[in-house]
Structures are given as C-alpha cells and as structure tokens.
Amino acid sequence: MKGRPPGKSGGPARGGKPGGNKPAGRSGAPGRARGGAKAASARKQDGDRPFKPGARSVGKPRTKAPVARAAAPAPAVAAKPNPAKGVSLDVRQYRVQADDDGIRLDRWFQRHLPDVGFNIVSRWSRTGQLRVDGARAAPGDRIAEGQMIRVPPAEPKVAAADKPKRVRVIDLTEDEIAYVQDMVIHRDKQAIVINKPPGLATQGGTKTDEHVDRLLDGLIFDAESRPKLVHRLDKDTSGALLLARSSRSAAHFAKAFSSRTARKVYWAIVIGVPSIDDGMIELPITKQPGTGGEKMHVDEEEGLPARTRYRVIERAGNRAAWVELQPYTGRTHQLRVHMAAIGHPLVGDGKYGGKDSFLSGSISRKMHLHARRIRVDHPDGGRIDMKAELPEHFLNSLIALGFDLSLGDMPLDDEIDRTPTREDEKKAARAHAKQIRKGRRGERRGRGEK
C-alpha cells in the first residue's frame, strides 16, 4: 500500500483508518510517536544523548522532567573562564614606592610605563581592568605608598600601514655642507656643538640670507631630521653653539637654559682695565626707543633684570684687558651693554662703544667676543662640556697685546677645590686666638673700671 511508512511501534500511519480501527488514544502508538519526538527534542535541549524510540515502556504517561532525569549523564567538562569583555587574565602587579606617593595614576604610568598612552589607560579604567588595591581606579586618582596597582598586559602594537617616507630635499651645495660640517666640534646621538665663526648670523632676518639655521640641513648625518637651535649667538660673536638632534633633547636643553643650569663662558677684550678684578654687574636692560629693537640700553625703571659676572684674566697696562664673562641671565646684547655701561666696552663693538671701542695698530676692528665654553647636562646622563677655539682675529689680538694664552681657562666656582689647606688652617687658628685675646683684654678693662 502506498503512502507514509508506518511508525516503528507498529501502529498505522498518522491519520490512517485501516479496517475501520480508531486511534487508541494518547496511550496508543500514534500518541507515543508524538510524545517520543517531543521528549527527544527536550533531551537535546538539555544536553543529553539523542532520544531512542522504544527506550521507555508503552503506556507510561508522557512527562518531560522524568525523561530528562532518566537519561545517562554526559561526561564532566572543565568549566572555561568567562571574563568580562575586554578583560585579560594575564595581569601585572606593581607596588607603589615612596617616590610616587600622592601622584596621579596617569602620572605613575608616564614615569614607569611610558609606552602605555593615556588613551589606553582610560580604556582600561572604563572596562574595569585598571585597579588599585582591588578597586576600580580612574586615571586622575591619587595613589599612596604601598598600594598595589593591577595593570593588564601590554597590548600588541598594530603594525601601521607602510607609508612612503618623506624625502627631505637639501637645498645646499657641497661646499656649504662641507663648510657647516667643518664647524662641528662635538656630536653624539642627542646633541651637536659647533664653533660658529664671526659674521654668520644664527637665524635669518631682514637682509640676512646666510645664517646657521639655513645650514642645519647639512648636519643631519645619520639622524632622521635636521638639528634644532636651542639658543643664539650674536652675528659678530663667535664660539660654541649647542644644537639638539631630537625633540626630547631640545626640550631638555631649553629647560637647562631657562633654569640657568647650563653654564656659558665668554672671552672678551675690553677697552681699559676694570678697577675690580672679579665683579658682578646687575643692571636692568630693555630695548632702546627709536632703534626698532636693534639696540638695547640700561633702564632702571622699565628694564628687565640682567646679571653678568666678569673676571679679569690679564691686563695690557691700562690700554686693554682680557676678561672672562659669565651671563646669569639671557638678555639681548647683555654682555656688550653691561661692559659698555661700566665704562669698558668690547674692542670692536662700535654699536655700544662708539669710536672709543677701537684700538690702533694691528688690532682688528672686528668685535672681540667669543663663546669659549659651554657646559650643560646631557639628556642621557653625564655632561656636555666643550671649548671652542678662538677665531683668527681674536687670537692675533691677544698675541699682539702680549697676553699669556695659558691663563685663559679659569675654573668655574663649582670646580674650585674648597678643601682647606694646612696654611688656611694655621691662618684660621691665629685669627681665632687673636679674637680670644681681645676678649680677655676687654674683660680685664671691665674689672679695672669697677
């Protein structure tokens, strides 16, 4: 007979009426078939083994719960951790040290995990991965010594798409590159020091096309970018000029100059001889009206504070003196203005000394001011301490005036050994004994008057 195949329980096909027989109700074969299908579906949903028709006795009431309990249990499977979205199980723990007590959490990351940017720290905070002593923390929270910081593992950096590197065009001739490279007296990964010749401006300006800044492309060497200027020298001043080779070192050196931890020593030949061999000039300076800012002058009321220390190295009779100058502030033309203000202008400085600033004979009419030495802390530790050789006109003038070149490099104050010698100790003991004797004489006079 054609039609649906009969069920496995031997009952007629669903809905069939062979021989006039009626369905046997819910306990009959058709009912069991329907109940078995539903029970199998229930077992599959509960994770049991597939249902096998005929596994239970005929006529047993159909209920879902007993069928599920009667099935054989599935083998035990180890539970997998289910961390919150974005939370990593591989974390790092850091103890807050005394040096970091009271600082912000984001500042702690800048000090100890500089590769982790603020955006990453903020995301860790939002997703609950960043914790201090087990509690969720925000980047602006203050931390205390002894607390434990929970930090997720470092995130792998996504490789940036390869971009064509920008090719820098160096608009310098081979002679210009050789010219500026010959000035180099020191070079490392963070800094370059050049010996700037007189007559070459540090930066460009009106009617100034030749300057150090334009030549910096010739000092790239093995770096990715040109060096940066961090301070200046006047056009007619020669000597040591510091250049930074990275943004980090530029910020470091700029801070050193603004905080006055960098030391600069200049040599100069001045007209006449100062009456004090070691003195401090403290005169405020400002722009002189009517000069367009090209000239400075001393102004006690409107000027900015300016301090210069000078030391006489040697004198040529009363005609001239070789002096060392140390600026403690960085005002424009400060050394030139200060020496002219005390009556000893620099030789060759007609702007501030007028016609009286020139010496007759073989002495050059160029300005005699040279940045002899620069000393500054290096961003990677240690110090840069360089001396620049004199230009030809300055050296010839020293020789012509009979100065002893070996006397020029005087130690800075912090380089002088202050340890008392045996002679110093004897002088101190004699002075102390003298004070005691004076005191005793005063006591005797006092008793005699009574």
JOKALIN-V47011 format. One record per backbone hydrogen bond with DSSP energy under -1.0 kcal/mol. CO is the residue of the C=O (numbers start at 1). NH is the residue of the N-H. E is the energy in kcal/mol with one decimal. If there is no record, write none. Layout:
<<CO;NH;E> <CO;NH;E>>
This chain:
<<7;10;-1.6> <13;16;-2.4> <17;20;-1.5> <18;21;-1.8> <25;28;-1.3> <28;32;-2.2> <29;33;-2.5> <30;34;-2.1> <31;35;-2.8> <32;36;-3.2> <33;37;-2.0> <34;38;-1.8> <35;39;-2.6> <36;40;-2.5> <37;41;-2.0> <38;42;-2.3> <39;43;-2.5> <40;44;-2.3> <41;45;-1.9> <42;46;-1.7> <43;48;-2.5> <52;55;-1.5> <57;60;-1.2> <64;68;-1.9> <65;69;-1.9> <66;70;-2.0> <84;87;-2.2> <89;91;-1.1> <92;151;-3.1> <94;149;-3.3> <96;146;-2.8> <97;100;-1.3> <98;101;-1.4> <100;103;-1.7> <103;143;-2.3> <104;108;-1.7> <105;109;-1.7> <106;110;-1.7> <107;111;-1.7> <108;112;-2.5> <109;113;-2.1> <113;116;-2.0> <117;121;-2.0> <118;122;-2.5> <119;123;-2.0> <120;124;-2.6> <121;125;-1.9> <122;126;-2.4> <123;127;-2.1> <124;129;-1.9> <124;130;-1.4> <125;128;-1.0> <130;137;-2.0> <131;150;-3.4> <132;135;-1.8> <135;132;-2.6> <138;141;-1.9> <139;106;-2.4> <141;105;-2.3> <143;102;-3.0> <144;147;-1.8> <147;96;-2.8> <148;133;-3.0> <149;94;-2.1> <150;131;-1.4> <151;92;-3.5> <170;172;-1.2> <173;177;-2.2> <174;178;-2.3> <175;179;-2.2> <176;180;-2.3> <177;181;-2.2> <178;182;-1.6> <183;195;-2.3> <186;193;-2.3> <190;245;-2.5> <191;188;-2.5> <192;243;-3.1> <193;185;-3.1> <193;186;-1.5> <194;241;-2.4> <196;239;-2.2> <197;200;-1.2> <201;212;-2.4> <202;213;-1.8> <205;208;-2.2> <208;205;-1.1> <215;218;-1.9> <216;219;-2.1> <220;223;-2.3> <228;244;-2.7> <234;237;-1.3> <235;199;-2.0> <238;371;-3.5> <239;196;-2.8> <241;194;-2.4> <243;192;-2.3> <244;228;-3.2> <246;250;-2.1> <247;251;-2.1> <248;252;-2.0> <249;253;-2.8> <250;254;-2.4> <251;255;-1.9> <252;256;-1.8> <253;257;-2.3> <254;258;-2.3> <255;259;-2.4> <256;261;-1.8> <256;262;-1.6> <263;375;-2.7> <265;373;-2.1> <266;325;-2.6> <267;370;-2.6> <268;323;-2.8> <269;347;-3.1> <270;321;-1.8> <277;312;-2.8> <279;310;-2.7> <281;308;-2.4> <284;299;-1.8> <285;304;-3.0> <286;297;-2.6> <288;291;-1.4> <291;294;-1.4> <295;288;-3.0> <297;286;-2.3> <299;303;-1.7> <304;285;-2.4> <307;328;-2.5> <308;281;-3.6> <309;326;-2.8> <310;279;-1.9> <311;324;-3.0> <314;322;-3.1> <316;319;-1.6> <319;272;-2.3> <320;316;-3.0> <321;270;-2.6> <322;313;-2.7> <322;314;-1.6> <323;268;-2.2> <324;311;-2.2> <325;266;-2.8> <326;309;-2.5> <331;334;-1.8> <333;337;-2.6> <334;338;-2.7> <335;339;-2.1> <336;340;-1.8> <337;341;-2.0> <338;342;-1.3> <339;344;-2.8> <340;343;-1.3> <345;271;-2.6> <346;349;-2.0> <347;368;-2.2> <348;350;-1.3> <349;353;-2.4> <350;354;-1.4> <354;357;-1.6> <355;358;-1.1> <357;348;-3.1> <368;269;-1.3> <369;238;-1.7> <370;267;-3.0> <370;372;-1.4> <371;240;-2.4> <372;388;-2.7> <373;265;-2.5> <374;386;-2.3> <375;263;-3.0> <376;384;-3.2> <378;381;-1.9> <382;378;-2.3> <384;376;-2.4> <386;374;-2.3> <391;395;-2.3> <392;396;-2.5> <393;397;-1.6> <394;398;-2.1> <395;399;-2.1> <396;400;-2.5> <397;401;-2.0> <398;403;-2.4> <399;402;-1.1> <404;407;-1.9> <405;408;-1.2> <408;410;-1.3> <412;415;-1.8> <413;416;-1.2> <421;425;-2.1> <422;426;-1.9> <423;427;-2.3> <424;428;-2.3> <425;429;-2.2> <426;430;-2.4> <427;431;-2.3> <428;432;-2.2> <429;433;-2.4> <430;434;-2.1> <431;435;-1.9> <432;436;-1.9> <433;437;-2.2> <434;438;-2.1> <435;439;-2.0> <436;440;-2.1> <437;441;-2.2> <438;442;-1.9> <439;443;-1.7> <440;444;-2.2> <441;445;-2.2> <442;446;-1.9> <443;447;-1.9> <444;448;-2.2> <445;449;-1.7> <446;450;-1.0>>
